[in-house]
């Protein structure tokens, strides 16, 4: 999972990824918890895997 975050570019932050993959993340950064961010990263990671497999078929 850390590899995913390390490989992302400057424009690929958690907000961008959530918008792209359709995950509802609280917009106020002060109201987010580590669990919110972990769930968002997990969701986006699984969506990327799904799209990657779909493109390979």
Secondary structure as the mmCIF struct_conf table of DSSP 4:
data_model
#
loop_
_struct_conf.conf_type_id
_struct_conf.id
_struct_conf.beg_label_comp_id
_struct_conf.beg_label_asym_id
_struct_conf.beg_label_seq_id
_struct_conf.end_label_comp_id
_struct_conf.end_label_asym_id
_struct_conf.end_label_seq_id
HELX_RH_AL_P HELX_RH_AL_P1 UNK A 2 UNK A 7
TURN_TY1_P TURN_TY1_P1 UNK A 10 UNK A 11
HELX_RH_AL_P HELX_RH_AL_P2 UNK A 14 UNK A 21
TURN_TY1_P TURN_TY1_P2 UNK A 22 UNK A 22
BEND BEND1 UNK A 27 UNK A 27
HELX_RH_3T_P HELX_RH_3T_P1 UNK A 29 UNK A 31
HELX_RH_AL_P HELX_RH_AL_P3 UNK A 34 UNK A 56
#
